[in-house]
Amino acid sequence: MKICGLTDPSEAAACARMGAWAVGVVLSPGSPRTIDTATAAAVLRGVSASVARVGVFVAPTAAELAAAVAACSLTHLQLHGGADVVAAKRATGLPVIEGIRVDGPAALERARASVADLVLLDAAVPGRHGGTGRPFDWSLIEREPLGRPFALAGGLTPETVAEAVRRLRPVAVDVSSGVERAPGRKDAARVLRFIEAVAGAAGPAA
């Protein structure tokens, strides 16, 4: 699982120790969890090298990506807002996760066609690219499976994630607001309960 929207170094390190596959920092404006590159570097500095460090961007330029990767030692990019996945790969050489806002079958078609290494399915909320705390209609995938590995986000909490994993079988789950005590500040007890729920439903790899 990926714990996203981290803003505090000690919380990032704790999430990694508790078993997160990845931790994420938001490096684009418009989110209550946005931090600058210098802060992101500090947040990620204490995270074990075995844990993926994901930078989250909305429609970035290639130069912005390259600078952030160098400053923060990112291992993955997560792109939203119709960003150019091929250009991002060319600029950084890193795996790319493409965020897809699911508002109907057409969104799933975009996910199937994506050239990203992994697609992240999230709720479609006007003016927002993630961290909304809202689920999308999971039955869309149940009726017509995606046909490729995907990560799942959108309204996941310690109370709901086990059902999501059992029903949809994502290769990873992504949480931000569902384990917070305030925007950008993670509640360690909720993080641990989330991780335990995922492990109980699908094994530690999710």
Rosetta silent file (secondary structure, phi, psi, omega in degrees, C-alpha in Angstrom):
SEQUENCE: MKICGLTDPSEAAACARMGAWAVGVVLSPGSPRTIDTATAAAVLRGVSASVARVGVFVAPTAAELAAAVAACSLTHLQLHGGADVVAAKRATGLPVIEGIRVDGPAALERARASVADLVLLDAAVPGRHGGTGRPFDWSLIEREPLGRPFALAGGLTPETVAEAVRRLRPVAVDVSSGVERAPGRKDAARVLRFIEAVAGAAGPAA
SCORE:     score description
SCORE:     0.000 S_00000001
   1 L     0.000  154.820  178.631    0.000    0.000    0.000 S_00000001
   2 E  -113.216  129.157  173.961    1.017    3.608   -0.551 S_00000001
   3 E  -101.276  118.081 -169.897    0.555    6.260    2.115 S_00000001
   4 L  -114.751  166.427  177.578    0.319    9.584    0.312 S_00000001
   5 L    71.957   33.010 -179.460    0.267   13.277    1.114 S_00000001
   6 L   -78.275  144.101 -179.269    2.979   13.095    3.759 S_00000001
   7 L  -132.832   -3.535 -173.702    4.330   16.362    5.143 S_00000001
   8 L  -126.938  127.261 -177.213    6.267   15.312    8.249 S_00000001
   9 H   -58.449  -42.040 -177.541    9.577   13.376    8.248 S_00000001
  10 H   -67.434  -35.049  179.066    8.836   11.352   11.381 S_00000001
  11 H   -70.637  -38.103  176.863    5.422   10.317   10.048 S_00000001
  12 H   -62.349  -45.542  179.491    6.906    9.268    6.701 S_00000001
  13 H   -63.416  -38.632  179.537    9.518    7.145    8.447 S_00000001
  14 H   -66.029  -42.007  177.552    6.862    5.600   10.692 S_00000001
  15 H   -59.843  -41.249  178.637    4.658    4.688    7.718 S_00000001
  16 H   -63.880  -42.877 -179.703    7.629    2.987    6.091 S_00000001
  17 H   -65.229  -32.779 -177.894    8.435    1.051    9.250 S_00000001
  18 H   -76.360   -8.758  173.373    4.832   -0.113    9.590 S_00000001
  19 L   118.559   11.721  177.118    4.985   -1.791    6.197 S_00000001
  20 L   -64.146  138.927  173.298    3.990    0.688    3.488 S_00000001
  21 L   -71.108  -35.071 -176.904    5.216   -0.286    0.014 S_00000001
  22 E  -147.603  153.831  169.924    5.487    3.402   -0.878 S_00000001
  23 E  -122.437  148.186 -175.524    5.178    6.861    0.612 S_00000001
  24 E  -128.067  146.622  175.011    4.102    9.871   -1.414 S_00000001
  25 E  -123.592  141.134 -178.022    4.621   13.616   -1.358 S_00000001
  26 E   -94.532  118.696 -174.086    2.448   16.116   -3.243 S_00000001
  27 L  -116.111   23.840  175.536    4.577   18.506   -5.303 S_00000001
  28 L  -127.786  147.851 -179.241    1.876   20.411   -7.187 S_00000001
  29 L   -69.317  163.335  174.717   -0.266   23.321   -5.949 S_00000001
  30 L   104.239   -3.547  178.946   -3.940   23.025   -5.163 S_00000001
  31 L  -116.751  145.631  174.521   -3.836   20.420   -2.408 S_00000001
  32 L   -67.317   -8.596 -179.671   -3.856   21.002    1.363 S_00000001
  33 L  -104.435    7.102 -179.346   -0.990   18.491    1.407 S_00000001
  34 E   -66.117  134.291  172.952    1.241   20.347   -1.068 S_00000001
  35 L  -131.354  161.253  179.006    4.828   20.892    0.050 S_00000001
  36 L   -83.495  172.887 -173.941    7.811   22.413   -1.713 S_00000001
  37 H   -63.735  -40.137 -179.183   10.743   20.421   -3.026 S_00000001
  38 H   -64.021  -42.480  177.604   13.036   21.196   -0.103 S_00000001
  39 H   -65.109  -42.132  179.163   10.416   20.084    2.416 S_00000001
  40 H   -60.021  -40.951  178.576    9.695   16.955    0.387 S_00000001
  41 H   -60.845  -40.790  178.506   13.381   16.062    0.398 S_00000001
  42 H   -67.478  -40.136  179.467   13.416   16.368    4.186 S_00000001
  43 H   -61.100  -40.001 -174.018   10.223   14.306    4.527 S_00000001
  44 H   -88.046  -11.301 -171.595   11.654   11.478    2.432 S_00000001
  45 H   -61.357  -35.649 -176.741   15.207   11.549    3.767 S_00000001
  46 L   -91.787    7.057 -179.120   14.555    9.151    6.638 S_00000001
  47 L   -83.082  134.136 -179.823   12.569    6.626    4.605 S_00000001
  48 L   -54.157  144.769  179.310   14.245    3.259    4.100 S_00000001
  49 L   -63.757  -18.220 -179.964   15.762    2.675    0.677 S_00000001
  50 L   -80.103   -7.912 -177.929   13.562   -0.414    0.356 S_00000001
  51 L  -103.771  133.674  179.166   10.412    1.769    0.307 S_00000001
  52 E   -67.523  141.881  179.447    9.301    3.540   -2.882 S_00000001
  53 E  -117.029  110.634 -170.112    9.344    7.341   -2.765 S_00000001
  54 E  -108.756  128.083  172.050    6.628    8.765   -5.009 S_00000001
  55 E   -97.983  130.782 -177.044    6.292   12.353   -6.166 S_00000001
  56 E  -104.736  126.452 -173.960    2.752   13.411   -7.076 S_00000001
  57 E  -133.214  151.209  172.446    2.391   16.003   -9.841 S_00000001
  58 E  -118.243  114.507  177.140   -0.385   17.688  -11.829 S_00000001
  59 L    46.582   54.320 -179.535    0.558   18.504  -15.450 S_00000001
  60 L   -79.392  161.772  169.248    4.275   19.105  -14.696 S_00000001
  61 L   -85.422  162.183  178.059    6.927   20.091  -17.194 S_00000001
  62 H   -61.214  -38.140 -179.913    9.811   17.734  -17.907 S_00000001
  63 H   -65.060  -40.747  178.120   12.190   20.191  -16.248 S_00000001
  64 H   -62.251  -41.088  179.322   10.075   20.297  -13.075 S_00000001
  65 H   -64.259  -48.627 -177.520   10.077   16.514  -12.903 S_00000001
  66 H   -60.572  -40.626  179.681   13.806   16.189  -13.419 S_00000001
  67 H   -65.769  -41.379 -179.402   14.528   18.800  -10.735 S_00000001
  68 H   -67.463  -40.822  178.718   12.223   17.133   -8.211 S_00000001
  69 H   -60.317  -45.059 -179.384   13.669   13.687   -8.862 S_00000001
  70 H   -65.705  -41.143 -176.170   17.187   14.992   -8.293 S_00000001
  71 H   -73.198  -35.260 -170.234   16.291   16.938   -5.150 S_00000001
  72 H  -108.858   -1.006 -176.662   14.115   14.291   -3.492 S_00000001
  73 L    53.487   46.744  179.137   15.631   11.015   -4.727 S_00000001
  74 L   -67.101  149.921  175.115   12.243    9.927   -6.036 S_00000001
  75 L  -110.375  -17.822 -179.276   11.817    6.374   -7.277 S_00000001
  76 E  -144.696  152.325  172.443    8.394    6.789   -8.951 S_00000001
  77 E  -112.313  139.992  172.468    6.301    9.568  -10.482 S_00000001
  78 E  -119.412  117.379 -171.194    2.540    9.854  -10.065 S_00000001
  79 E  -112.870  137.994  177.020    1.008   12.060  -12.735 S_00000001
  80 E  -129.808  170.962  173.289   -2.420   13.676  -12.911 S_00000001
  81 L    75.347   27.880  177.545   -4.104   16.221  -15.133 S_00000001
  82 L    72.791   26.612 -179.895   -3.387   14.626  -18.487 S_00000001
  83 L   -62.749  154.350 -178.771    0.398   14.802  -18.095 S_00000001
  84 L   -80.520  102.986 -176.183    2.559   13.349  -20.865 S_00000001
  85 H   -64.507  -43.847 -178.243    3.587    9.949  -19.525 S_00000001
  86 H   -62.534  -43.710  179.137    6.085    9.245  -22.315 S_00000001
  87 H   -64.271  -37.436  179.006    7.813   12.601  -21.838 S_00000001
  88 H   -64.594  -42.572  177.649    8.008   12.022  -18.077 S_00000001
  89 H   -63.274  -42.304 -177.675    9.657    8.652  -18.578 S_00000001
  90 H   -65.358  -37.534 -176.533   12.081   10.117  -21.097 S_00000001
  91 H   -74.578  -29.096 -171.686   13.010   12.999  -18.779 S_00000001
  92 H  -121.404  -25.338 -175.274   13.567   10.927  -15.644 S_00000001
  93 L    74.721   11.020 -176.269   13.854    7.233  -16.509 S_00000001
  94 L   -99.646  155.923  172.090   11.496    6.436  -13.640 S_00000001
  95 L   -62.472  145.854 -177.678    8.345    4.286  -13.533 S_00000001
  96 E  -119.616  132.466  171.454    5.165    6.321  -13.925 S_00000001
  97 E  -104.449  123.733  179.151    1.824    5.891  -12.170 S_00000001
  98 E  -103.052  124.169  176.743   -0.988    7.652  -14.029 S_00000001
  99 E   -78.567  128.735  178.967   -3.962    8.867  -12.029 S_00000001
 100 E  -118.536  120.632  178.662   -7.300    8.208  -13.725 S_00000001
 101 E   -85.280  115.552 -172.123  -10.404    9.981  -12.374 S_00000001
 102 E   -91.614  113.474  175.967  -13.207    7.439  -12.708 S_00000001
 103 L  -127.817   10.484  179.038  -16.582    8.905  -13.637 S_00000001
 104 L   158.756 -177.528 -176.977  -17.853    6.167  -15.943 S_00000001
 105 H   -57.940  -31.181 -179.270  -16.842    3.515  -18.485 S_00000001
 106 H   -63.253  -33.707  178.134  -14.886    6.015  -20.617 S_00000001
 107 H   -65.307  -37.624  178.344  -12.439    6.540  -17.771 S_00000001
 108 H   -67.941  -33.034  175.009  -11.763    2.817  -17.651 S_00000001
 109 H   -64.413  -39.849  176.189  -11.057    2.883  -21.384 S_00000001
 110 H   -63.040  -38.682  178.766   -8.476    5.602  -20.772 S_00000001
 111 H   -65.110  -41.561  178.844   -6.935    3.456  -18.065 S_00000001
 112 H   -63.057  -34.723 -176.259   -6.711    0.456  -20.385 S_00000001
 113 H   -85.374  -10.535 -175.411   -5.009    2.583  -23.048 S_00000001
 114 L   -61.701  141.108  176.148   -2.530    4.261  -20.705 S_00000001
 115 L   -93.814    7.192  177.648    1.171    3.666  -21.407 S_00000001
 116 L   -67.339  158.183  177.605    2.014    4.232  -17.732 S_00000001
 117 L   -67.196  -30.457  178.863    3.643    1.449  -15.745 S_00000001
 118 E  -150.031  142.621  172.681    0.639    1.449  -13.410 S_00000001
 119 E  -104.556  144.375  178.452   -2.727    3.205  -13.420 S_00000001
 120 E  -114.990  115.126 -179.117   -4.281    4.581  -10.247 S_00000001
 121 E   -90.835  125.779 -176.214   -8.075    4.659  -10.238 S_00000001
 122 E  -137.643  169.163  179.745   -9.537    7.445   -8.108 S_00000001
 123 E   -71.975  147.008  175.155  -12.809    9.308   -7.700 S_00000001
 124 L   -94.130  109.666  178.178  -13.684   12.097  -10.125 S_00000001
 125 E  -125.163  123.715 -177.366  -14.370   15.242   -8.115 S_00000001
 126 L   -51.593  129.769  176.923  -14.500   18.597   -9.952 S_00000001
 127 L    79.982    2.335 -178.233  -11.378   20.652   -9.337 S_00000001
 128 E  -126.787  146.838  179.544   -9.580   17.874   -7.480 S_00000001
 129 L  -116.263    9.957  179.816   -6.982   15.330   -8.617 S_00000001
 130 L   155.133  174.609  178.859   -6.899   13.132   -5.524 S_00000001
 131 L    64.588   27.813 -175.308   -7.122   13.147   -1.749 S_00000001
 132 L   -84.299  -20.903 -175.364  -10.869   13.723   -1.930 S_00000001
 133 L    75.292   13.731 -178.986  -11.893   11.103    0.612 S_00000001
 134 L  -118.283  138.908  174.342  -14.606    9.866   -1.762 S_00000001
 135 L   -84.730  160.200  168.587  -14.925    6.453   -3.447 S_00000001
 136 L  -100.175 -178.411 -177.083  -16.037    5.953   -7.014 S_00000001
 137 L   -76.486   98.381 -177.250  -18.550    3.362   -8.175 S_00000001
 138 L   -61.621  -23.713 -177.643  -16.637    0.104   -7.674 S_00000001
 139 H   -64.558  -20.483  176.405  -19.296   -1.821   -9.586 S_00000001
 140 H   -58.072  -42.573  179.994  -17.900   -0.328  -12.819 S_00000001
 141 H   -77.154  -35.718  179.174  -14.847   -2.563  -12.455 S_00000001
 142 H   -63.936  -36.511  179.720  -16.840   -5.507  -11.166 S_00000001
 143 H   -74.533  -35.268 -176.480  -19.034   -5.404  -14.264 S_00000001
 144 L  -141.119   87.754 -176.742  -16.147   -4.939  -16.685 S_00000001
 145 L   -51.761  147.935 -173.200  -12.698   -5.851  -15.260 S_00000001
 146 L   -67.225  -33.481  179.207   -9.904   -3.519  -16.267 S_00000001
 147 L    84.553    8.878  175.413   -7.723   -6.222  -17.811 S_00000001
 148 L  -153.079  156.958  176.838   -4.462   -4.830  -16.409 S_00000001
 149 L   -60.762  144.990  178.997   -2.986   -4.359  -12.939 S_00000001
 150 E  -147.964  157.219  170.844   -4.160   -1.209  -11.194 S_00000001
 151 E  -101.738  152.675 -175.338   -3.885    0.657   -7.922 S_00000001
 152 E  -120.192  133.157  174.770   -7.006    1.809   -6.106 S_00000001
 153 L  -136.940  177.919  175.275   -7.654    5.109   -4.313 S_00000001
 154 L   104.068   93.592  174.103  -10.653    7.161   -3.336 S_00000001
 155 L    72.045   17.002  179.709  -12.315    7.158    0.067 S_00000001
 156 L   -77.960  139.077  179.167  -10.350    4.225    1.450 S_00000001
 157 L  -139.741  170.803  174.878  -10.180    3.956    5.228 S_00000001
 158 L   -58.227  -25.775 -177.769   -9.217    1.285    7.748 S_00000001
 159 L   -83.916  -22.983 -174.254  -12.906    0.402    7.862 S_00000001
 160 L  -112.458  -16.044 -169.466  -13.455    0.055    4.085 S_00000001
 161 H   -68.267  -33.764 -179.693  -10.174   -1.045    2.533 S_00000001
 162 H   -62.246  -42.538  177.918  -10.550   -4.782    3.226 S_00000001
 163 H   -62.864  -41.842  179.383  -13.835   -4.882    1.320 S_00000001
 164 H   -60.655  -44.010 -179.307  -12.282   -2.948   -1.553 S_00000001
 165 H   -65.522  -42.815 -179.425   -9.354   -5.356   -1.790 S_00000001
 166 H   -66.327  -38.552 -175.924  -11.583   -8.431   -1.678 S_00000001
 167 H   -77.963  -41.222 -169.399  -13.999   -7.084   -4.291 S_00000001
 168 H  -106.651  -20.015  178.142  -11.636   -5.456   -6.781 S_00000001
 169 L    55.022   51.237  174.698   -8.263   -7.199   -6.247 S_00000001
 170 L   -69.696  158.223  175.852   -6.012   -4.189   -6.955 S_00000001
 171 L   -80.347  -17.563  177.639   -2.260   -4.728   -6.945 S_00000001
 172 E  -155.672  156.865  173.301   -1.918   -1.768   -4.583 S_00000001
 173 E  -123.509  151.575 -173.659   -4.068    0.618   -2.569 S_00000001
 174 E  -129.924  128.401 -177.489   -3.396    4.305   -1.989 S_00000001
 175 E  -134.409  144.412  174.588   -4.592    6.290    1.015 S_00000001
 176 L  -135.095  -78.859 -175.711   -4.206    9.860    2.180 S_00000001
 177 H   -64.368  -26.118 -175.859   -7.152   11.488    3.966 S_00000001
 178 H   -68.435  -11.233  179.024   -8.429    8.138    5.266 S_00000001
 179 H  -125.503   26.680 -175.968   -5.562    7.848    7.763 S_00000001
 180 E  -105.568  154.346  167.501   -5.239   11.492    8.785 S_00000001
 181 E  -100.992  -17.546  174.012   -5.925   13.506   11.914 S_00000001
 182 E  -162.262  159.061 -178.205   -5.613   16.714    9.842 S_00000001
 183 L   -53.883  121.902  179.669   -4.713   17.368    6.187 S_00000001
 184 L    86.081   -8.228 -179.124   -1.165   16.134    5.656 S_00000001
 185 E  -115.168  116.884 -173.792   -0.784   14.787    9.192 S_00000001
 186 E   -87.250  143.906  175.820   -1.103   11.032    9.573 S_00000001
 187 L   -94.598  112.317 -173.147   -2.613    9.263   12.557 S_00000001
 188 H   -57.689  -38.386 -179.213   -0.254    6.396   13.382 S_00000001
 189 H   -66.078  -40.138  178.515   -3.016    4.225   14.843 S_00000001
 190 H   -69.931  -38.083  175.893   -5.159    4.614   11.728 S_00000001
 191 H   -59.224  -46.577 -179.238   -2.188    3.918    9.458 S_00000001
 192 H   -63.602  -42.216  178.347   -1.470    0.707   11.349 S_00000001
 193 H   -64.013  -37.744  178.098   -5.108   -0.386   11.220 S_00000001
 194 H   -62.881  -48.829 -178.775   -5.191    0.338    7.485 S_00000001
 195 H   -62.348  -40.804  178.931   -2.062   -1.713    6.849 S_00000001
 196 H   -66.398  -37.140  178.262   -3.360   -4.588    8.953 S_00000001
 197 H   -65.086  -42.255  177.870   -6.693   -4.536    7.118 S_00000001
 198 H   -63.505  -45.460 -179.512   -4.953   -4.728    3.746 S_00000001
 199 H   -61.389  -39.390 -179.831   -2.705   -7.539    4.921 S_00000001
 200 H   -68.157  -29.969 -177.409   -5.677   -9.472    6.238 S_00000001
 201 H   -86.266  -33.555 -171.051   -7.584   -9.136    2.974 S_00000001
 202 H  -142.131   -3.967 -174.678   -4.868   -9.755    0.409 S_00000001
 203 L    98.918  160.785 -171.739   -1.431  -10.233    1.940 S_00000001
 204 L   -66.292  -15.169 -176.042    1.306   -7.673    2.639 S_00000001
 205 L   -71.110  -22.220 -178.861    2.065   -6.923   -1.043 S_00000001
 206 L   -74.861    0.000    0.000   -1.068   -4.769   -1.452 S_00000001
